[in-house]
C-alpha cells in the first residue's frame, strides 16, 4: 500500500469535495455506495494510524453546512448520522453494544429510507419550526416548506411545553411516479 499518511490526506480532500457537492451544491458526482467506500477506507486508516488523523476529520462530523439563504437554527441536541453497516457482523456488533448498555432494548428493523433529516419543534402542542440536520449542530429552518407536507401534524393532542421530533422526509417511488411535475 502507498504511504498511509498520504492516502489519508487524499481521502480527506476527496471526502470534503464530495461532501460539498452533495450537501451544499445538491449535485453529487458519485453514488452513495462509492462515498461510503471512501468513508470506510478512511475510518479503517484512522483506526490503524490514529497519529495521522485530522482533528476536523469528516468521520467526526456530519457533512453539510447551513446555506446562507435560510435562517440558521442551533440544535438543542446534536443531530448525528447513523453508522452505516455492510455486513451481518456489523449488525451483530451493534446489537451487542446496545444490549450491553441497555439490556432490555428491543429493536425494529426496516429497509433504509434515504431522505432529508428533519427536526420538528412543537411548543404547547403547536408546530413552531422544522429544521434540517445541517452540520449536526446548526441546521436551516425549512418551516414554510414543511407546512406543505400533509403528514406533518400542525398540532398534536398533547399540549407539552416542548417536544422535538426527529424523522426523515422522503417521497415514495409510487408518489414520485404519479406526481405531476
C-alpha positions, 0 to 999 in steps of 0.5 A: 500500500502507498504511504498511509499518511498520504492516502489519508490526506487524499481521502480527506480532500476527496471526502470534503469535495464530495461532501460539498457537492452533495450537501451544499451544491445538491449535485453529487458526482458519485453514488452513495455506495462509492462515498461510503467506500471512501468513508470506510477506507478512511475510518479503517486508516484512522483506526490503524494510524490514529497519529495521522488523523485530522482533528476536523476529520469528516468521520467526526462530523456530519457533512453539510453546512447551513446555506446562507439563504435560510435562517440558521437554527442551533440544535438543542441536541446534536443531530448525528448520522447513523453508522452505516453497516455492510455486513451481518457482523456489523449488525451483530456488533451493534446489537451487542453494544446496545444490549450491553448498555441497555439490556432490555432494548428491543429493536425494529428493523426496516429497509433504509429510507434515504431522505432529508433529516428533519427536526420538528419543534412543537411548543404547547402542542403547536408546530413552531419550526422544522429544521434540517440536520445541517452540520449536526449542530446548526441546521436551516429552518425549512418551516414554510416548506414543511407546512406543505407536507400533509403528514406533518401534524400542525398540532398534536393532542398533547399540549407539552411545553416542548417536544422535538421530533426527529424523522426523515422526509422522503417521497415514495417511488409510487408518489414520485411516479404519479406526481405531476411535475 
